Amino acid sequence: MKFIRNTKYYRDTVYEWNLPSGFSCPFAKECLVKVDRVTGKFSNKSNAYKCYSAMAERFPSCRESRWKNYDYVKGGGIPVLPAKAKAVRIHASGDFYNQDYFDMWLQICRDNPSVEFWAYTKSLIYWLWRINEIPKNLVLTASYGGRHDDKIAMYNLKHTKVIKSKTEALFLPIDYNDDEARKPNVNFYLLDNFTKK
């Protein structure tokens, strides 16, 4: 079980909790990519853009770290935040794979009210079943390209879309380092990692 300390991508030190791409993403559609735990072979089901996080899983150590986290929580383990954590990105890879797991994170957020948490998700039904129970220190962003995209507008969920070019960004900011993802009630765009310069 392991959090990753990231000091490069974000504006400050952020700890990430990651799961295997695809395998833990039950509602992924447009970006679905799975990387075999043993062989590292890619199974690319994406048809609009590739899952950016799956690319890191070509490295065995990254792949195994994410799978160990997945095994741990599926076996009933609860992640313990690093003592110095002030900001946590839940799932730079992976997603909320069932309601119990989603609820576990809600409780972790409640138990750590001084820590900032945020996550992108396509697991919208788990969010909606707890829509009135989201702790104030957790910001969720609905990510377009999943099996329940219709629920984003229906419930006015904070959201993001992946675009291929800056010229497609109409009236919303582009998030380059998760600054917009960390703000409540701010919709934004993400540039496709495989087309941006």
N, C-alpha and C positions, 0 to 999 in steps of 0.2 A: 504494500500500500504506500503510495508515494505522491506527494504534491511536487510540482516542478516550479522552481523559482525563476521568474522571467524578468529581467531588468532591461531588455532591449526593445521589445515591441511597444510596450505601454509607456505612459508618461512617468510612471513611478514603479516601484517594485510590486509585482503581482505574483501570487501563487496560483497555479493552474491545477485543476483536477481533471484528468483526461481518461477517456475510455476508448476502446478500439472503434475506429471509424466504420460506419455501416452496420456492423454487427449489433451495436447498441442504439441504432437509429431506426426505430420501427416505422416511422412515418416519412422517412426520406424518399424522395422521388427524383427530382431533377438533378440531384448531386450524388446519388447513391454509388459509392465505391466501397468494396470490401477487400481487405488484404489478409490473405491466409496467415494465420498465426505462426505456422511452422515454416512454410516455404517462402513467404513474402510475395507470393503471386497475387497480382491485382485482378479482381473481378469488377470490371467497370460497367455499371448499369446506368450511368448518368447519360442524360440526353440534352442537357442545356449547358451545364458547366460541371467541371470536376470538383470533387470534394478536396479543398486545399489541404486539410489536415491529414488526409490519407497518404499524401506524398512522403511525409516524415516516416511513415511505417515501412518504408523500404529498408530502414535501418533496424536490424534485429533487436537492439537494446531498447529503442523507442517502442517497437511493437510489443515486446515482452512486458515493459513497464505498464503500458495501457491495459494489456490483458490481465496482469496481476491485479490491477485496480478493479477490473471488471469481475474477476473471480472473487475478490475480497467482498465487494458489496453484494454480489449475488448470493454469497454464502452468509449474509447477515451482518457483515462488518460495517462499521460506521467510520467514515474518515475523521481523523483527528487533525484539526488545523495546526499548522506550525505556530509556535509561540509568538513569532514576530509578524504574523500575517495581519495586515490591515486592509488588504484588498484581495479578493478571490474571484477568478474567472472560472466558473463551473463549465467545463467542457470546451476547451479549445479544440478538442476532438470528442466525438460521441454526443449522446443526447440522453434525455430522461427516458429510460426504456420501459418503465411501468409506473403505476400510480404509487406503490409503496416506496419506490426509489425517489420519486419526485417529493413525496411527503417527508422522506428522511431529510432531504435538503432544506425543506421549509423549517424543520425543527432545528437543524444546524444553524440556520440563519437566526432563528429566534434565540437560540442559546448563545449567540455571539453578536449582540446588537451593535457593538462598536466596529464591527468588520463590514466592509462594503462587499457585496456579492452581486454578480450579474451573469447572465447566460442567454445565449441564443437558443431557440428551440423550434422544432417542427412538431413536437409532442403536445399539440395545442389542447387536446382533450383533457390531459392531466392538469394543465393550467386552468382550464375552464371549470373543471370540477372543484377547484379550490380558489376560484376567482376572488372571493371575498376574504381569503385567508393568507394572502401573500404578505410577508413581513415587509416593513418599510425599507429595510436595508438590502432587499433583493430586487433587482431590476431585470425583468424578463423582456426579451425581444423576439417576437414571432418572425421566423425566417421563411420568406416565400420560397416555394419550390417543393412543398410537401403535399401530403395526401389530404390535408384539411385546410387548404388555403382559403376556402370560402368563409371560414370562421373568423378570419382576421378582420375583414370589414364588418362582418355581422356583429362582432363584439367590440369593435373599435380597439383592437389590440395594438400596442406599440409594435412597429414592424420595420423590417429592412428587406431590400431587394438587391440582388447581385446584378450589376450592369457591366457591359463590355467596355464602355468608353465614358469619359467625363461628360461628353456632349449629351448623353442620355439622362443626366441628372437634372430633373425639373423640379424646382422649388424646394428641394430638400438637400441637406448637406451630404457630403461623402465622408464616411468615417475611415480614417487611415490608421488609427491606433487604439480603437475601442473607446475613445472619449465620448462619442455620441451614444454608444451602447450602454454606457454607465449612467446616462441621464434618464430620469423617468419621463415618459410621455413625449419623447423625441423620436420621430421617424427619420430614417436616413437610408442612404445607399452604401453598398460595398462594391468596390471594383473587383472584377474577376481577376484572381491572382495569376491566371495563365494568359491574360491579355494585357495587363497594365505594364507600363514601362518602369 
